[in-house]
Amino acid sequence: MNRRYSAPTLTWPALRYRILRTTFPTPLYALTLAGSIRDAPSVVPPDPWPGDPLRGDAIRAGRYEFAGHSVTSASPPWVAADDDTHPSHWRRALNEFAWLRDLRALGGNEARQVARLLTLGWIEHHRQWSWPAWRADTIALRIVAWLTHYDVFFASADDSFRRSLMTSIGRQIRHLIRILPAEVDGAARITALKGLICGAVSLPCPNVVEDNAIALLKRELTRQIFPDGGHVERSPALQLRVLCDLIDIRATLNVGRRELPEFLQHAIDRLAPMLRFFRHGDRALAHFNGSNEGNVRLIDLALSQADARGRAPRSAPHTGFERLSAGRMLVLVDTGSAAPGLDQTACAGTLSFEASVGRDRLIVNCGAATEGDSQWQKACRTTAAHSTAQLDNRNSSEIRDDGAIGRRPSIILCNREDEDGNSLLSMSHDGYLAPLSIIHKRQLYLTADGEDLRGEDIFTGPAGHPFTIRFHLHPRVQASLSKDSHQTLLRLPGGSGWRLRAEIGHMRLEESIYLEAPNRPRRSQQVVVDGETENETTTVNWELQRHDQSSSRDRK
């Protein structure tokens, strides 16, 4: 369990930020952002990340679609971006300008003209601070996008355009200096520091700006990256994002002929193997803590750019995950809890697991919904949306109305034993102790051939509380329930058959949902085993076995 991270306390930078923020919307504050600036960047950082020409063509046609929300506008869409009836994730994505990659992938003079028109429209519309356009990580991504695409879109523009562009970049960097580190935390803070370092190297800024940003980055990486390489927010998607940000920072320092800090490469070397840890056989990401499958091409490219050769670890005890692998089966297990203060995307999925066979996903968690859909987003964070046990229809961690985690497990125990290729995990958490006086224990045992996964869920505490053990299935898994309601036959797309059987409790099939991407929900099924706690200890044994060989083997 992660015990190293503790909730941040109110510091002088945070108090200073709260006071300063009251002045941001005023014309006087806008005047304080003025200053001298270069005519062009002295360094143009590289951008290795792919764009999508189809999205670029949609932007060229005036259709702006991000994470499932689309707005069509015949003129620059910055008025629409101020309209809070549009989802916040869409507004941020528009203001971040990462979609310049899509116009770059589209290519041609028309794409160049669209990029200039939209950029100039933003500059003219945002001469003063507004939210979310001036949020720290949004500013950073915009600065990086403008600088990395300078040669592609802006270098050949007229003097007036280039002067407006560089003046705006300077104003945003001055604001970024004032609001860091207080405005954002976690992965977003690392993104914001990337923008500040990129701007400081490219313009350049006074040496103290770059030095302070590097020092703050070192502090944040020490604080946010665990010894096993996991990121403190425990999200595979954010693991990828932080790795990409550090790769960008390293590339910027290289092209600016700066000495690379040893801590930066060390962080990349630790993050990359842990990103491999979170990949299933289909090379996409596991569904934990606000993550979906992600873009396999981007994941492959990030690992290639990282140039870190470390293999995926079997165990990540500091981050709170375990990885069981035998034969063609892979099992990923959440054995941790959300970090206080960095839990806005954390899920109540303690002791949940995902299992895949080769390239086929079998047991899954539901995934993450878009930020703008608050009801679906909260539903996907619940214990019921994960392949684990739930008691009394409660979450193992309390998800508050403001999105933060309230009550959560305070003690999570995990012991691992590996012998002759067999692996046993013995785990427990006390997330239900306060409301129900019950401890949930779970054991997972994977045989060396990868064809037998055995589980045991134990509830220690008073009788009379209903329990539900869920096994969410990938949409491509075909399931049929036996007549006696004690086993379910599962067929994977690759052809292999599996049998899920439970000794006690009532087994049934119910509808579920699977989000391979935030805006792409797919209908699926879940196997549900439910019952009621009895006496002081209730034990539910279940097993997931390769069906076409199980009849010839002696199973316990």
C-alpha positions as CSV (number, residue, x, y, z in Angstrom):
1,M,0.0,0.0,0.0
2,N,1.1,3.5,-0.7
3,R,2.0,5.1,2.6
4,R,4.6,7.6,1.5
5,Y,2.3,10.3,0.1
6,S,0.3,12.5,2.5
7,A,-2.2,15.3,1.8
8,P,-0.7,18.7,1.1
9,T,-1.1,21.4,3.6
10,L,-1.8,25.1,3.0
11,T,1.6,26.8,2.2
12,W,2.6,30.4,1.5
13,P,2.5,29.8,-2.3
14,A,-1.0,28.5,-2.0
15,L,-2.2,31.4,0.2
16,R,-0.4,33.9,-2.1
17,Y,-2.2,32.3,-5.1
18,R,-5.6,32.6,-3.5
19,I,-5.0,36.3,-2.9
20,L,-3.6,36.9,-6.3
21,R,-6.3,35.1,-8.2
22,T,-8.9,37.7,-7.2
23,T,-7.0,40.2,-9.5
24,F,-6.7,37.9,-12.6
25,P,-10.0,39.0,-14.3
26,T,-9.1,42.7,-14.0
27,P,-7.7,44.9,-16.8
28,L,-5.0,46.0,-14.3
29,Y,-3.7,42.5,-14.0
30,A,-3.5,42.2,-17.8
31,L,-1.2,45.2,-17.9
32,T,1.2,43.5,-15.5
33,L,1.8,40.7,-18.0
34,A,3.4,43.1,-20.5
35,G,7.1,42.9,-21.2
36,S,9.8,42.6,-23.9
37,I,10.0,39.5,-26.0
38,R,12.0,38.1,-28.9
39,D,10.9,38.3,-32.5
40,A,11.1,34.5,-32.8
41,P,12.0,31.5,-30.6
42,S,15.8,30.8,-30.4
43,V,15.0,27.1,-30.1
44,V,12.1,25.1,-31.6
45,P,11.5,22.0,-29.5
46,P,10.6,18.8,-31.4
47,D,7.2,17.2,-31.3
48,P,7.3,13.4,-31.9
49,W,3.7,12.7,-31.1
50,P,1.3,11.6,-33.9
51,G,-1.7,13.6,-35.3
52,D,-4.8,12.4,-37.0
53,P,-5.4,13.7,-40.5
54,L,-9.1,12.9,-40.3
55,R,-9.5,15.1,-37.2
56,G,-7.4,17.7,-39.0
57,D,-9.8,17.7,-41.9
58,A,-12.7,18.1,-39.6
59,I,-11.0,21.2,-38.0
60,R,-10.4,22.6,-41.4
61,A,-14.1,22.3,-42.1
62,G,-15.0,24.0,-38.8
63,R,-15.9,20.9,-36.8
64,Y,-14.3,20.7,-33.4
65,E,-14.8,17.3,-31.8
66,F,-13.0,16.3,-28.6
67,A,-13.8,13.3,-26.3
68,G,-17.3,12.8,-27.8
69,H,-18.5,16.4,-27.8
70,S,-18.6,18.3,-31.1
71,V,-19.2,21.9,-32.0
72,T,-19.5,23.3,-35.5
73,S,-18.5,26.9,-36.1
74,A,-18.1,28.9,-39.3
75,S,-15.8,31.3,-37.5
76,P,-13.1,30.8,-34.9
77,P,-14.7,29.0,-32.0
78,W,-13.4,31.0,-29.1
79,V,-16.8,32.4,-28.1
80,A,-18.1,28.9,-27.9
81,A,-15.1,28.0,-25.8
82,D,-16.2,30.5,-23.2
83,D,-19.7,29.0,-23.0
84,D,-19.9,26.9,-19.9
85,T,-22.8,24.9,-21.4
86,H,-20.1,23.0,-23.3
87,P,-18.3,20.4,-21.3
88,S,-15.2,21.6,-19.5
89,H,-13.0,18.8,-21.1
90,W,-14.0,20.0,-24.6
91,R,-13.3,23.7,-23.7
92,R,-9.9,22.7,-22.3
93,A,-9.0,20.6,-25.3
94,L,-9.8,23.4,-27.7
95,N,-7.7,25.8,-25.7
96,E,-4.7,23.5,-25.4
97,F,-4.0,23.5,-29.2
98,A,-2.7,19.9,-29.2
99,W,-4.9,19.5,-32.3
100,L,-2.3,21.4,-34.2
101,R,-0.8,18.0,-34.6
102,D,-3.9,17.0,-36.5
103,L,-3.6,19.9,-38.9
104,R,0.1,19.1,-39.3
105,A,-0.8,15.5,-40.2
106,L,-3.4,16.8,-42.7
107,G,-0.7,19.0,-44.3
108,G,-1.0,21.6,-47.1
109,N,-1.4,25.3,-47.3
110,E,-5.0,25.4,-46.3
111,A,-4.2,23.6,-43.0
112,R,-1.4,26.2,-42.4
113,Q,-3.9,29.0,-42.9
114,V,-6.4,27.4,-40.6
115,A,-3.8,27.0,-37.9
116,R,-2.8,30.7,-38.2
117,L,-6.4,31.9,-38.2
118,L,-7.3,29.9,-35.1
119,T,-4.2,31.0,-33.3
120,L,-4.6,34.7,-34.1
121,G,-8.3,34.4,-33.1
122,W,-7.3,33.0,-29.7
123,I,-4.7,35.8,-29.1
124,E,-7.2,38.5,-29.9
125,H,-9.9,36.9,-27.8
126,H,-7.7,36.3,-24.8
127,R,-5.9,39.6,-24.1
128,Q,-7.2,39.1,-20.5
129,W,-7.3,36.1,-18.2
130,S,-10.3,33.8,-18.4
131,W,-11.0,30.2,-17.2
132,P,-10.3,27.5,-18.3
133,A,-8.1,29.0,-21.1
134,W,-5.6,30.3,-18.6
135,R,-5.4,27.3,-16.3
136,A,-1.8,26.3,-15.7
137,D,-1.6,23.0,-17.5
138,T,-3.8,24.4,-20.4
139,I,-1.4,27.3,-20.8
140,A,1.6,24.9,-20.8
141,L,0.1,22.7,-23.5
142,R,-0.7,25.7,-25.6
143,I,2.8,27.2,-25.3
144,V,4.3,23.8,-26.2
145,A,2.0,23.4,-29.2
146,W,2.7,26.9,-30.5
147,L,6.5,26.5,-30.1
148,T,6.8,23.0,-31.5
149,H,4.8,23.9,-34.5
150,Y,6.5,27.3,-35.1
151,D,8.4,26.2,-38.1
152,V,5.5,24.3,-39.6
153,F,2.8,27.0,-39.3
154,F,4.1,30.3,-38.1
155,A,7.7,31.0,-39.2
156,S,6.6,32.1,-42.7
157,A,3.8,34.3,-41.4
158,D,4.0,38.1,-41.7
159,D,5.8,40.2,-39.1
160,S,2.6,41.4,-37.4
161,F,1.4,37.8,-36.8
162,R,4.7,36.6,-35.4
163,R,4.9,39.6,-33.1
164,S,1.4,38.9,-31.8
165,L,2.3,35.3,-31.3
166,M,5.5,35.9,-29.4
167,T,4.0,38.7,-27.3
168,S,1.1,36.3,-26.2
169,I,3.6,33.5,-25.4
170,G,5.5,36.0,-23.2
171,R,2.4,37.1,-21.4
172,Q,1.3,33.5,-20.7
173,I,4.8,32.5,-19.4
174,R,4.8,35.5,-17.0
175,H,1.4,34.3,-15.7
176,L,2.6,30.7,-15.5
177,I,5.5,31.8,-13.3
178,R,3.1,33.5,-10.9
179,I,0.6,30.6,-10.5
180,L,3.1,27.7,-10.1
181,P,3.2,25.5,-8.2
182,A,-0.1,26.4,-6.4
183,E,-2.8,26.3,-9.1
184,V,-2.5,22.6,-10.1
185,D,-1.1,19.4,-8.6
186,G,-0.2,15.9,-9.5
187,A,0.3,15.1,-13.2
188,A,-1.1,18.5,-14.2
189,R,1.7,20.2,-12.3
190,I,4.3,18.3,-14.2
191,T,2.6,19.3,-17.5
192,A,2.6,22.9,-16.4
193,L,6.3,22.7,-15.6
194,K,6.9,21.3,-19.1
195,G,5.3,24.4,-20.6
196,L,7.4,26.7,-18.4
197,I,10.7,24.9,-19.2
198,C,9.9,24.8,-22.9
199,G,9.1,28.5,-22.9
200,A,12.2,29.4,-20.8
201,V,14.5,27.5,-23.1
202,S,12.9,28.7,-26.4
203,L,12.6,32.4,-25.8
204,P,14.9,32.5,-23.7
205,C,13.8,33.8,-20.3
206,P,16.1,34.9,-17.5
207,N,18.2,32.0,-16.2
208,V,16.5,32.1,-12.8
209,V,13.2,31.1,-14.4
210,E,14.6,28.0,-16.0
211,D,16.6,27.1,-12.9
212,N,13.6,27.5,-10.6
213,A,11.5,25.4,-13.0
214,I,14.1,22.6,-13.1
215,A,14.4,22.7,-9.3
216,L,10.6,22.5,-8.9
217,L,10.4,19.6,-11.4
218,K,13.0,17.7,-9.3
219,R,10.9,18.2,-6.2
220,E,7.7,17.1,-7.9
221,L,9.3,14.0,-9.4
222,T,10.6,13.0,-6.0
223,R,7.2,13.6,-4.5
224,Q,5.1,12.0,-7.2
225,I,7.0,9.0,-8.5
226,F,7.3,6.0,-6.3
227,P,10.4,3.8,-6.0
228,D,8.7,1.2,-8.1
229,G,8.1,3.7,-10.9
230,G,4.4,4.2,-10.4
231,H,2.9,7.7,-10.4
232,V,1.1,8.8,-7.2
233,E,-2.3,9.1,-8.9
234,R,-2.2,5.4,-9.6
235,S,-3.7,5.8,-13.1
236,P,-2.3,4.0,-16.2
237,A,-3.4,7.0,-18.4
238,L,-1.6,9.5,-16.2
239,Q,1.4,7.2,-16.1
240,L,1.6,7.6,-19.9
241,R,1.0,11.3,-19.7
242,V,3.8,12.0,-17.2
243,L,6.2,9.8,-19.2
244,C,5.4,11.8,-22.4
245,D,5.8,15.1,-20.6
246,L,9.3,14.1,-19.3
247,I,10.3,12.9,-22.8
248,D,9.3,16.3,-24.1
249,I,11.2,18.1,-21.4
250,R,14.3,16.0,-22.1
251,A,14.0,16.7,-25.9
252,T,13.6,20.5,-25.2
253,L,16.8,20.6,-23.0
254,N,18.7,18.6,-25.6
255,V,17.8,20.9,-28.5
256,G,18.5,23.9,-26.3
257,R,22.0,22.3,-25.5
258,R,21.3,22.3,-21.8
259,E,22.9,19.7,-19.5
260,L,20.4,17.0,-18.7
261,P,19.7,16.6,-15.0
262,E,20.4,13.1,-13.8
263,F,17.1,13.0,-12.0
264,L,15.1,13.5,-15.2
265,Q,16.6,10.4,-17.0
266,H,16.3,8.4,-13.8
267,A,12.5,9.2,-13.6
268,I,12.0,8.2,-17.3
269,D,13.9,5.0,-16.6
270,R,11.5,4.2,-13.8
271,L,8.2,5.3,-15.4
272,A,8.6,3.3,-18.6
273,P,8.7,-0.2,-17.1
274,M,5.7,0.6,-14.9
275,L,3.8,1.7,-18.1
276,R,4.6,-1.7,-19.5
277,F,3.2,-3.2,-16.3
278,F,-0.2,-1.7,-17.1
279,R,-0.4,-3.2,-20.6
280,H,-2.6,-6.2,-21.5
281,G,-1.8,-8.6,-24.2
282,D,-3.5,-6.4,-26.7
283,R,-0.8,-3.7,-25.8
284,A,-3.5,-1.3,-24.5
285,L,-3.9,-0.1,-20.9
286,A,-5.7,-1.6,-18.0
287,H,-8.8,0.1,-16.6
288,F,-7.8,1.5,-13.2
289,N,-8.4,4.9,-11.7
290,G,-9.8,7.0,-14.5
291,S,-8.1,5.1,-17.4
292,N,-9.3,3.5,-20.6
293,E,-7.4,1.5,-23.1
294,G,-5.6,4.5,-24.7
295,N,-3.9,4.8,-28.1
296,V,-1.6,1.8,-28.7
297,R,0.4,3.7,-31.3
298,L,1.0,6.5,-28.8
299,I,2.0,4.0,-26.0
300,D,4.4,2.2,-28.3
301,L,5.9,5.5,-29.4
302,A,6.3,6.8,-25.8
303,L,8.1,3.6,-24.8
304,S,10.3,3.9,-27.9
305,Q,11.1,7.5,-27.2
306,A,11.8,6.8,-23.5
307,D,14.6,4.3,-24.6
308,A,14.3,2.6,-21.2
309,R,14.9,-1.1,-21.4
310,G,13.5,-2.2,-18.0
311,R,10.9,-5.0,-18.1
312,A,7.5,-4.7,-16.5
313,P,7.9,-5.5,-12.8
314,R,5.9,-8.4,-11.3
315,S,5.1,-6.3,-8.2
316,A,4.6,-2.6,-7.5
317,P,4.1,-2.5,-3.7
318,H,4.6,1.3,-3.4
319,T,2.0,2.1,-6.0
320,G,-0.3,-0.7,-5.0
321,F,-0.5,-3.1,-7.9
322,E,0.4,-6.7,-8.6
323,R,0.9,-8.6,-11.9
324,L,0.4,-12.3,-12.2
325,S,1.5,-13.9,-15.5
326,A,1.6,-17.6,-16.4
327,G,1.1,-19.3,-19.8
328,R,-1.1,-17.0,-21.8
329,M,-3.0,-15.5,-18.8
330,L,-2.2,-12.1,-17.4
331,V,-3.9,-10.8,-14.2
332,L,-3.5,-7.2,-12.9
333,V,-4.7,-6.5,-9.4
334,D,-5.3,-3.2,-7.5
335,T,-3.9,-3.5,-4.0
336,G,-3.7,0.2,-3.1
337,S,-5.7,3.2,-2.2
338,A,-6.0,6.8,-3.5
339,A,-3.5,9.4,-2.4
340,P,-5.1,12.1,-0.2
341,G,-5.5,15.4,-2.2
342,L,-4.9,13.7,-5.6
343,D,-8.0,11.6,-5.8
344,Q,-10.3,13.3,-8.2
345,T,-10.0,10.4,-10.7
346,A,-9.4,7.7,-8.2
347,C,-11.9,4.8,-8.0
348,A,-13.3,2.7,-5.3
349,G,-11.8,-0.4,-6.8
350,T,-9.6,-1.8,-4.1
351,L,-8.7,-5.5,-4.7
352,S,-10.3,-5.4,-8.2
353,F,-8.6,-7.3,-11.0
354,E,-8.5,-7.6,-14.7
355,A,-7.5,-10.8,-16.6
356,S,-6.6,-11.3,-20.2
357,V,-5.6,-14.4,-22.3
358,G,-3.2,-13.6,-25.0
359,R,-4.6,-10.7,-26.9
360,D,-8.1,-11.3,-25.6
361,R,-9.4,-9.4,-22.5
362,L,-11.6,-11.6,-20.3
363,I,-12.3,-10.0,-16.9
364,V,-12.3,-6.2,-16.9
365,N,-13.3,-3.1,-15.0
366,C,-15.7,-0.7,-16.7
367,G,-13.3,2.1,-17.5
368,A,-13.8,5.9,-17.3
369,A,-16.5,8.2,-18.7
370,T,-15.9,11.7,-20.0
371,E,-15.3,14.5,-17.5
372,G,-18.4,16.4,-18.8
373,D,-20.8,13.5,-17.9
374,S,-20.7,13.7,-14.2
375,Q,-23.3,11.0,-13.6
376,W,-21.5,8.4,-15.8
377,Q,-18.2,9.5,-14.5
378,K,-19.2,8.9,-10.9
379,A,-20.8,5.6,-11.7
380,C,-17.7,4.3,-13.4
381,R,-15.7,5.1,-10.2
382,T,-17.9,3.0,-7.9
383,T,-17.0,-0.4,-6.5
384,A,-19.8,-1.8,-8.6
385,A,-18.0,-0.8,-11.8
386,H,-15.0,-3.0,-10.8
387,S,-14.3,-6.7,-10.7
388,T,-14.2,-7.1,-6.9
389,A,-16.5,-7.7,-4.0
390,Q,-19.0,-5.1,-2.7
391,L,-20.8,-5.1,0.7
392,D,-24.3,-3.7,1.5
393,N,-24.3,-1.9,-1.9
394,R,-21.7,0.5,-0.5
395,N,-18.4,1.7,-2.1
396,S,-15.2,0.5,-0.5
397,S,-14.1,4.1,-0.7
398,E,-16.5,7.0,-0.3
399,I,-16.9,9.2,-3.4
400,R,-18.0,12.6,-2.3
401,D,-20.2,15.0,-4.2
402,D,-17.1,17.2,-5.0
403,G,-15.4,14.2,-6.6
404,A,-12.8,13.7,-3.9
405,I,-12.4,10.5,-1.9
406,G,-13.7,10.7,1.7
407,R,-13.6,7.5,3.7
408,R,-11.1,5.1,2.3
409,P,-9.2,1.9,3.3
410,S,-6.6,2.9,5.9
411,I,-5.0,-0.6,6.1
412,I,-4.4,-2.6,2.9
413,L,-2.3,-5.8,3.3
414,C,-0.8,-7.8,0.5
415,N,1.4,-10.8,0.6
416,R,2.8,-12.5,-2.5
417,E,4.2,-16.0,-2.8
418,D,5.7,-17.4,-6.0
419,E,6.8,-21.0,-6.2
420,D,7.5,-23.3,-9.2
421,G,5.6,-20.8,-11.5
422,N,2.5,-20.7,-9.3
423,S,1.6,-17.4,-7.7
424,L,-0.5,-16.6,-4.7
425,L,-1.8,-13.2,-3.6
426,S,-3.3,-12.8,-0.1
427,M,-4.9,-9.4,0.4
428,S,-7.2,-7.6,2.7
429,H,-8.6,-4.1,3.2
430,D,-10.6,-2.3,5.9
431,G,-12.7,0.0,3.7
432,Y,-15.9,-1.5,5.2
433,L,-14.7,-1.6,8.7
434,A,-16.1,1.8,9.8
435,P,-19.6,1.5,8.3
436,L,-20.2,-2.3,8.6
437,S,-17.5,-3.7,11.0
438,I,-16.4,-6.0,8.2
439,I,-12.9,-6.8,6.7
440,H,-12.7,-8.0,3.1
441,K,-10.0,-10.5,2.4
442,R,-9.2,-11.8,-1.1
443,Q,-6.9,-14.5,-2.3
444,L,-5.9,-15.1,-5.9
445,Y,-4.0,-18.1,-7.0
446,L,-2.7,-18.6,-10.6
447,T,-1.3,-21.9,-11.6
448,A,2.0,-22.2,-13.6
449,D,0.3,-23.1,-16.8
450,G,-2.0,-20.1,-16.7
451,E,-5.1,-22.2,-17.1
452,D,-6.5,-22.1,-13.6
453,L,-7.2,-18.9,-11.6
454,R,-8.7,-19.6,-8.2
455,G,-10.2,-16.9,-5.9
456,E,-11.4,-16.7,-2.4
457,D,-13.3,-13.8,-1.0
458,I,-13.7,-13.8,2.8
459,F,-15.9,-11.4,4.8
460,T,-15.0,-11.2,8.5
461,G,-17.6,-9.5,10.6
462,P,-21.3,-9.6,11.6
463,A,-23.9,-11.6,9.8
464,G,-26.8,-10.2,7.8
465,H,-25.0,-8.0,5.3
466,P,-25.6,-8.6,1.5
467,F,-22.4,-9.1,-0.6
468,T,-21.9,-9.0,-4.3
469,I,-18.9,-10.3,-6.2
470,R,-18.7,-9.0,-9.8
471,F,-16.8,-10.2,-12.8
472,H,-17.2,-7.7,-15.6
473,L,-16.7,-9.3,-19.0
474,H,-15.2,-7.7,-22.1
475,P,-17.8,-7.1,-24.8
476,R,-16.3,-9.7,-27.1
477,V,-16.7,-12.4,-24.5
478,Q,-19.7,-14.7,-25.0
479,A,-21.2,-16.0,-21.8
480,S,-23.8,-18.6,-21.0
481,L,-25.1,-19.5,-17.5
482,S,-25.6,-23.1,-16.4
483,K,-29.0,-24.3,-15.4
484,D,-27.9,-24.7,-11.8
485,S,-26.7,-21.1,-11.6
486,H,-23.3,-22.2,-10.2
487,Q,-21.1,-21.8,-13.3
488,T,-20.9,-19.6,-16.4
489,L,-19.2,-20.8,-19.6
490,L,-17.1,-18.1,-21.3
491,R,-15.9,-18.1,-24.9
492,L,-13.1,-15.7,-26.1
493,P,-12.8,-14.3,-29.6
494,G,-9.5,-16.3,-30.0
495,G,-11.6,-19.5,-29.5
496,S,-10.6,-20.6,-26.0
497,G,-13.3,-21.6,-23.6
498,W,-13.3,-20.8,-19.8
499,R,-15.5,-21.8,-17.0
500,L,-16.3,-19.5,-14.0
501,R,-17.6,-21.4,-11.1
502,A,-18.5,-20.4,-7.5
503,E,-19.2,-22.8,-4.6
504,I,-21.7,-20.7,-2.6
505,G,-23.9,-17.8,-3.5
506,H,-26.3,-17.3,-6.4
507,M,-24.7,-16.7,-9.8
508,R,-26.4,-14.8,-12.5
509,L,-25.6,-12.8,-15.7
510,E,-26.4,-9.1,-15.8
511,E,-25.9,-6.3,-18.3
512,S,-22.8,-4.1,-17.9
513,I,-20.9,-1.5,-19.8
514,Y,-17.4,-1.2,-21.1
515,L,-15.7,2.1,-22.1
516,E,-12.7,1.3,-24.3
517,A,-12.4,5.1,-24.7
518,P,-14.2,7.8,-22.6
519,N,-16.8,8.5,-25.4
520,R,-17.2,5.0,-26.7
521,P,-19.4,2.9,-24.3
522,R,-20.1,-0.6,-25.4
523,R,-22.7,-3.0,-24.0
524,S,-21.3,-6.0,-22.1
525,Q,-22.2,-8.5,-19.5
526,Q,-21.1,-9.2,-15.9
527,V,-21.2,-12.4,-13.9
528,V,-22.6,-11.6,-10.5
529,V,-22.3,-13.8,-7.4
530,D,-24.3,-12.6,-4.4
531,G,-25.4,-13.8,-1.0
532,E,-25.4,-12.6,2.6
533,T,-22.8,-12.8,5.3
534,E,-23.2,-15.5,7.9
535,N,-21.7,-15.9,11.4
536,E,-18.3,-14.2,11.9
537,T,-16.7,-15.4,8.7
538,T,-18.2,-16.0,5.2
539,T,-16.0,-17.6,2.5
540,V,-16.8,-17.6,-1.2
541,N,-14.5,-19.8,-3.3
542,W,-14.6,-19.4,-7.1
543,E,-12.4,-20.5,-9.9
544,L,-11.8,-19.5,-13.5
545,Q,-10.6,-22.6,-15.5
546,R,-9.7,-23.4,-19.1
547,H,-12.8,-25.3,-20.0
548,D,-11.6,-27.7,-22.7
549,Q,-9.0,-29.2,-20.4
550,S,-10.6,-28.8,-17.0
551,S,-12.4,-32.2,-17.1
552,S,-9.1,-34.1,-17.3
553,R,-7.5,-32.4,-14.4
554,D,-8.0,-32.7,-10.7
555,R,-9.3,-29.4,-9.3
556,K,-9.5,-28.6,-5.7
